Amino acid sequence: MTKNVGNIDRAIRIIVGVVIVGLGFFYESWWGIIGIIPIITGSIGWCPAYIPFKINTNK
């Protein structure tokens, strides 16, 4: 599994994920669980959705 998510992309994913989880807690909604996906993909540096489109933001 080679990394296909660059540093800026990783930071944005983690920040957006934390915001989504935070909003889920604030509004007491289970939709905040979706924020875990960008946190995980940002943390490991690999996004399975990039594979079919051959996107690689890692330099």
C-alpha positions as CSV (number, residue, x, y, z in Angstrom):
1,M,0.0,0.0,0.0
2,T,1.8,3.1,-1.2
3,K,0.9,6.5,0.1
4,N,-1.2,8.5,-2.3
5,V,-2.1,11.5,-0.1
6,G,0.3,14.4,0.3
7,N,1.0,16.4,3.4
8,I,-1.3,19.3,2.7
9,D,-4.1,16.9,1.7
10,R,-3.5,14.9,4.9
11,A,-3.7,18.0,7.1
12,I,-6.9,19.2,5.5
13,R,-8.5,15.8,5.8
14,I,-7.6,15.6,9.5
15,I,-8.9,19.1,10.2
16,V,-12.1,18.5,8.3
17,G,-12.6,15.1,10.0
18,V,-12.2,16.7,13.5
19,V,-14.7,19.4,12.6
20,I,-17.3,16.9,11.4
21,V,-16.9,14.8,14.5
22,G,-17.1,17.9,16.7
23,L,-20.3,19.1,14.9
24,G,-21.7,15.6,15.4
25,F,-21.2,15.9,19.1
26,F,-22.4,19.5,19.2
27,Y,-25.7,18.7,17.4
28,E,-25.9,15.3,19.1
29,S,-26.1,13.5,15.7
30,W,-24.7,10.2,14.6
31,W,-23.6,11.8,11.3
32,G,-20.5,12.9,13.1
33,I,-19.2,9.3,12.8
34,I,-18.6,10.0,9.1
35,G,-15.7,12.3,10.2
36,I,-13.7,9.3,11.2
37,I,-13.1,8.4,7.5
38,P,-11.1,11.5,6.6
39,I,-9.2,11.3,9.9
40,I,-8.2,7.7,9.1
41,T,-7.3,8.4,5.5
42,G,-5.3,11.5,6.6
43,S,-3.5,9.6,9.3
44,I,-2.4,6.6,7.2
45,G,-1.8,8.7,4.0
46,W,-3.7,6.4,1.7
47,C,-7.1,6.9,0.2
48,P,-8.9,4.0,-1.6
49,A,-11.1,6.5,-3.5
50,Y,-8.0,7.8,-5.3
51,I,-7.1,4.5,-6.9
52,P,-9.7,4.2,-9.7
53,F,-9.0,7.8,-10.7
54,K,-5.2,7.4,-10.5
55,I,-4.9,10.5,-8.3
56,N,-1.7,10.9,-6.2
57,T,-1.2,14.1,-4.2
58,N,2.0,12.7,-2.6
59,K,5.1,14.2,-4.2
